[in-house]
Amino acid sequence: MKTWIKLLLPLALLSCNSPSAPAATTFPEPSTPVSAPRVKPGIEVLRERNFAGLEGKRVGLVTNPSGVDSGLKSTIDILFEAPNVKLVALYAPEHGVRGDIWAGGKVESGKDDHTGLPVHSLYGDTRQPTRKMLEGIDIMVYDIQDVGSRSYTFISTLGLVMRTCAEMDIPVMVLDRPNPLGGRKVEGSLVRDGYHSFVSQYKIPYVYGLTVGELARMINDEGMNRGQNGKAEPLKCKLTVVPMEGWERDMLFHDTGLPWILPSPNIPYAETAICYPSAGLCGEMYNYLHIGIGYTLPFATFAEEWVDADKLKEKLDSYNAPGVAWRTIHYQPISGRLAGKLIHGVQYFYTDFEAATITLTQFYVMQAVWELYKKNPFTGNSDRLSMFNKVCGTDFVSKTFGQTMKVSDISGFWSADVEAFKEKSKKYYIY
């Protein structure tokens, strides 16, 4: 696996003026065979098996635009058109089945314009499907591209769907997809009692190193499915995972050969899934540092009007944080609170993804900002503190780091659960 992870994905085009450039177009003609992706997602494996397990059944489907095959055909259309499958209802997570709802926006139930199927909202009045929503369903299928971070709400939706299905004795089938962070990166503390929520539903690390199918197996068999607040009695459903073919634990998403379809508006590239846990916690402290949302680099920068970019880079370089490099950056956000204003800061790159603790990247920045400017995000930002703690799954980080602003004071706690979780999760590996 390559160690240099580029956090911006430009199109690499050959210059026509280069003497080494071919005389003809650099793009293949339509008739030219194109190498097949190295990995087949679960939906393709299911199709090759002639939809085994779904034949003649009334099927419900939890999905969004990221549920596609390698040719970009939607799982909705694949199941809707399959002659031996009866797709009867769709279930919409955050952002909606068609991805037309912005972050945090309420998703309404209704009808899908493309298929005429009813759509039941799982991000509106309820986040767990009601029994009424599942009436007439023989089996529930889940197909959404995960990002590998605990606070991303789709895995919470999966667990709550599994709970209601367990109550009603409805089987669940998960169509597996790659973890874009690979299958070995595990970081962060387990969620502590009292801090379970829709952004920290399970007692797992912040970065958990499992595919969504493997995670579903773990949730089911370890009694983690205890509802949104983590207090209900665990329920176990009848679970089937349709595995991928060709995926290996060392693969990042670009190794799969699959197209990346943004699972939510601010994860436009596969590399953004790596940025999300690197900056998202910091981003919960609104009005503190701009993290690239509202610009072309979501979760990939740290900047503000008052920052001296050169001094911030110099300070961050002095920490010698493993596996991460910094460059100065100056830009004008397109939208949001700093729209049209020139801001200054840093962009980060992982020179050694395996060595880097990506979730601590944002804390090094916060430490540097404190040392340079004495700005502490945990004071004067009390309205955001509760959400920060929910996303962290604990208040230890905000209390301890908020007092000293030193990464060394939280790194031990942050990593203490990692090895035990890695060992426990191995029995759920499919790959």
Secondary structure, DSSP 8 states (H G I E B T S, - for coil): --S-B-SS-------TTSTTS-SS-SS--TTS-----S-B-HHHHHHHTTTTTTTT-EEEEEE-TT-B-TT--BHHHHHHH-TT-EEEEEEE-TT-TTS-S-TT-----EE-TTT--EEEESSSS-SS--TGGGTT-SEEEEE----SBTTSTHHHHHHHHHHHHHHHT--EEEE----TT-SS--BS----TT--BTTB-SSS-SB----HHHHHHHHHHTT----TTS-S------EEEE--BS--TT--GGGT------SSTT--SHHHHHHHHHHHHHHTSTTT-B-SBTTBSTTSEEEETT--HHHHHHHHHHHT-TTEEEEEEEE--SSSTTTT--EEEEEEEES-TTT--GGGHHHHHHHHHHHHH---TTSS-HHHHHHHHHHHTSSHHHHHHHHH--THHHHHHHHTTHHHHHHHHGGG---
